[in-house]
Amino acid sequence: MPFDTNLDGYAVIPQYHAHLIWFVEEKTSWYLEHEDEIVERLIKYIVENGITHVKFVGCGAGAYASLRYGILLDKRLAMIGNNAMLVSFAVNPQTGFRPELLNKVKQSIATHNWNPNSYGTDPILLPQAYYDAYSHRKIDISQLLALHRPRNLAAVVMHDALNPIEKVFSGDIFTANYVLNFPQSFGLDHGSGCARLWREFLWEPFDKVAPFGKAMSGEAMRLL
């Protein structure tokens, strides 16, 4: 692993025979700060290596990124006539930061007698300074879905339906017919809910959708 993480599910990914690219955020900018650079690097790598199937996967902020970059990359690949197929796996994603969505989160916490101290700490929200800097980019996933009709993208969203925070965030994007809703009833906090969804439910659909071959034992992974 190129970075430290408490989420053991990430350790499963190197079992696959695939080009493996990690993006790790050092700031709580939700991968927005370097968005253009990330998209350009991905396009360059896909074109230069003849990649035909791409899977994004992440939880929390990484789940937000997996959805956002799936949409953005699909749009850019269409512009250059590249037909790579994209699948975004998102586990307990925060899907937006607009005030009315966050107010719905607060209302749901109160209605479900959920710990109000969880708001903004588990999961962590986008800081106001970043929201102000990047809101012109339509940073809510629902806003992107309204603007762009993906051509070669499908999304699998897994969330804890008994966690009112996760339920509101994930429920904000289920109007799109290429977003598969995959709720589970745990009632866990964000981190432990992510870990359980990864461990118990992610890997079967990850295997079956646009599959990669399993890596041979001892085979070196091409790691960036």
N, C-alpha and C positions, 0 to 999 in steps of 0.2 A: 504494500500500500504506500502511495507517495505522500500520505498525510495521516494525521491521527484523527480517529473518529470513534465515537461510542456506538455507532450504528453498525452492528455486525453484518447486516445484510450486504453492505458494500463489498465485503470480502468474497462474496459469491461471484461477482462480476468477472474476475480474472479467470474463471473456469472456462470461459468461452474463447473460441478461436476467432478473434476479431481485432480490429484496430481499436484500441482503448484510449480514450481521451478524458482526462479528469479536468474539471474546472472547480477550483476551490476559492471561495470568497473570503478575503481578508477583512473586508469592511461590511457593514450591514447595509450595503447599497443594493442588495437583491440582484446583483449581476448587471445592474443598469449602467454603472459607471463606465464599463468597458464594452458596452453592447456592440458597437460597430466593429471593434477589433475582434471580438469573439466570432461574430458572424463571418467576417472576412477570412479568419483563420480556418473556420469550418468549411467554407466554400472552397478555399484553396486546397485543403486536404482531401475533400471529397472528389474534386475534379482530378487532382494529380494522381490519386490512387485508385481511380475508377470505382469508387464506393457506390453501391446500388441500394443498400438498405442501411438505415440509420435508426438507432434507438437512443432516445434521451431518457434518463431515469434519475429521479431525485426525490427527496422528501422535504417538506417545509419550504424554506427558501429555494432549495434545489428543485422542488416540485414546481414551484412558480417558474423557475428558469426553464425547466424541461418543457413546460407548456408554451411559454413565451418564445423560446428559441425554435421550437418546432414550427410555430406559425411564421416567424420571421424568416427562417431558413427556407421553408416551403415557398414563400413569396419570392425570395431572391433566386432560388434555383429555377423557378418558372421563368424568371426574366432572362436567364441564360440558356433556356431550353434543356435543362438537366432534369431527368425523370427519376431521381432517387426517391425511394419510398421512405417515409418518416413515421415513426411511432413514438409518442411521448407518454412515458409512464410517470404519473404524479401521485405521490403518497402524502396524504394530509396536506394538500397545498393551500397556502394563502394565495388567493386569486386576485386580490385587489386592495386598494388603499383609499378609494374615494370616500368622503365623509359619510355619505348615506349608507354605504356598505358597512362601515365600521360602526355606525349607529345601530344597524340591524344586529351586528355581533353583540353589542352591549345589551340590547333588548332581549336577545336570546339567552344570554348568560343569566339575566335577572329572572326570566320566565322559567328557566330550568333549574333555578337555585344552584347554579354552578359557582365555583369559587371566583368572586369578582377580581381577586388578585391575580388570576391567570391572564386577564386581559393585558396584552402588550408585553407579557413576560414569557408566556408559554402558549402559543408561539410568540416570538418577538416580531414586532411590527416594523415596517419601514419608518425610519426616522423622518420627522417633518422636513428637515433640510433637504433630504433626497427627494421627498415627494414634491416639494416646491421646485426643485431643479429639473425634475424629469416628467412632471405631470403632462407636459405638452406632447410627450411621446405616446399618450394613451396607454398608461402603464397597467391599468386593470385588464385582466385577460378578457373579460366580457367586452370591453371596448375594442380590443384587437379583433375579437371574433366578429364584431359588427362591421369592421372595416375591411377585413380580408376573408375571402372565401378560400380556404386551403384546397389545394389541388391533390396532393399526394400525402396528406397527413391524417392520422387517426390518433386519438388520445384516450388513454385508460386512466381514470381518476379513481383512486381508492381512498376512502375516508371513513373515519369513525363516526357513525351516524348518531351515537349517543353522546358525543361531545358537541355541545351547541356551537362552539367556535368553529370547529371543522365543518359542521353541517351547513352553516351559513356561507362560509367561504366556498365550499365545493358546490353548493346549490346555486351559486351565482352564475355558473357556466353551463348548466345542463340543458340549455335550450338548443345547443348545437348538436346536429344529428351525427356528427363524427366524434363526439365525446361520449365514451362509455362510462356510465356511473356504476361504481362497484363499492357500495356501502357495507360496512360491517358494524355490528352493535357491540361495542366494547365499553364505552364510558370511561376511557383512559385519558390521561393528559397527553399533550402533543407528542412529547418525545417517546414515551412508552407505547403510545398508539402507533407511531411511525414504525418502531422496531417490530411490533407484532404483525403489522400489515406486511412489512417486508418479509419477515421470516415465514409467515404462514400462508400468504396469498400471492405474493408477487411473482415468484419464479416460474410457476406453471404457465401463466400467460406470457411472461417474458420469453420463455422457451418457444412457445407455439407461434407467436406473431412475428412475421418476417424473420425466421429463425437464423441464428448463427450456429455453426457446428460447435460441439463441446471441444475444448482444448484437450490435447493429449496430455497425459501425465508427464510433468517435467518439461513441457514445451515452453519456450520463452515467449512471453507476451511482448508485442510491440507497444511500448508504453511511452506516451508523451507526458 
